[in-house]
């Protein structure tokens, strides 16, 4: 009698091939986004009391992290920028006499009168500078920690406006644990800074303190979180794109 050997290599190889193809497709899709991991970019000294970690620069904006020592003053960012958007990630700060605690966000004109100053324990800030057609004349301060002025965006997701100008918006986003946002296209470039928690943006896990820039015309997969997330987002944020 001739012995017949049962060959399991073909199904196993087919499964491996499908898995590798899926991984490659995911990598190719996610590589269109600029994702900056925590401490992946060297810090650059600004002066003896401050340093900056560049995150991204577009045609109209620049995003960075800023560390300020105790009571240090950050001069207005250079360039043609006329709008600054801030989030206090650690410590505390003051902006034209307004106290900013950890978790607070603000928008302000970019001029000498609106320089940021760190509090007694110093401060780490997320800073987005941009050039807009109609810059605000005054400071607006909001909090990511309170429960006021949040608007429903989709089930389990609420947003709070920081700045709006034509087709562009800057909002704070709060996602409840288990919430998700549908896959969506970007009519404009979209910037996302994770402030607390973590979320999958498509196949990329973005953790607290990490940043992602999605180019105009790109498409994000579903955004989901198991633990909850709070993040800063700038883009078109057209509700129709998420329907």
KASUL-V315156 format. One record per residue. N is the residue number from 1. SS is DSSP state (A for helix, B for strand, O for the rest). PHI is phi as a letter, one per 20 degrees, with the letter a starting at -180 (none if undefined). Layout:
N:SS:PHI
N:SS:PHI
This chain:
1:O:none
2:O:e
3:O:f
4:O:d
5:O:e
6:O:e
7:O:e
8:O:d
9:A:f
10:A:f
11:A:f
12:A:f
13:A:f
14:A:f
15:A:f
16:A:f
17:A:f
18:A:f
19:A:f
20:A:f
21:A:f
22:A:f
23:A:f
24:A:f
25:A:f
26:A:f
27:A:f
28:A:f
29:A:f
30:A:f
31:O:f
32:O:f
33:O:e
34:B:e
35:B:d
36:B:d
37:O:e
38:O:g
39:O:m
40:O:e
41:O:d
42:O:f
43:O:f
44:B:d
45:B:f
46:B:e
47:B:a
48:O:f
49:O:d
50:B:b
51:B:b
52:B:c
53:B:d
54:B:f
55:B:d
56:B:a
57:B:c
58:O:d
59:O:f
60:O:d
61:B:b
62:B:c
63:B:d
64:B:a
65:B:d
66:B:c
67:B:d
68:B:c
69:O:f
70:O:g
71:O:m
72:O:f
73:B:d
74:B:e
75:O:f
76:O:g
77:O:g
78:O:f
79:O:o
80:O:e
81:O:f
82:O:c
83:B:c
84:B:d
85:B:c
86:B:c
87:B:c
88:B:e
89:B:e
90:B:b
91:B:m
92:B:b
93:B:b
94:B:c
95:B:c
96:O:l
97:O:n
98:B:e
99:B:f
100:B:d
101:O:e
102:O:g
103:O:n
104:B:e
105:B:c
106:B:b
107:B:c
108:B:b
109:B:f
110:O:e
111:O:b
112:A:f
113:A:f
114:A:d
115:O:f
116:B:e
117:B:c
118:B:f
119:B:e
120:B:f
121:B:d
122:B:m
123:B:b
124:B:d
125:B:c
126:B:e
127:B:c
128:B:c
129:B:d
130:B:b
131:O:d
132:O:c
133:O:f
134:O:c
135:O:f
136:O:f
137:O:e
138:O:c
139:O:e
140:B:d
141:B:d
142:B:c
143:B:c
144:O:e
145:O:e
146:O:e
147:O:d
148:O:d
149:O:m
150:O:e
151:B:d
152:B:f
153:B:d
154:B:b
155:O:g
156:O:n
157:B:c
158:B:c
159:B:c
160:B:c
161:B:f
162:B:d
163:B:b
164:B:c
165:B:b
166:O:m
167:O:f
168:B:d
169:B:b
170:B:c
171:B:c
172:B:e
173:B:d
174:B:c
175:B:d
176:O:f
177:O:g
178:O:n
179:O:f
180:B:b
181:B:c
182:O:f
183:O:g
184:B:b
185:B:e
186:O:d
187:O:f
188:O:c
189:O:f
190:B:c
191:B:d
192:B:c
193:B:d
194:B:f
195:B:e
196:B:b
197:B:m
198:B:a
199:B:b
200:B:e
201:B:d
202:O:m
203:O:e
204:B:d
205:B:e
206:B:d
207:B:d
208:O:g
209:O:n
210:O:d
211:B:c
212:B:b
213:B:d
214:B:d
215:O:f
216:O:g
217:O:n
218:O:f
219:B:c
220:B:e
221:O:f
222:O:g
223:B:d
224:B:b
225:O:b
226:O:e
227:O:d
228:O:n
229:B:b
230:B:c
231:B:b
232:B:e
233:B:c
234:B:c
235:B:r
236:O:e
237:O:l
238:O:f
239:A:g
240:A:f
241:A:f
242:A:d
243:O:f
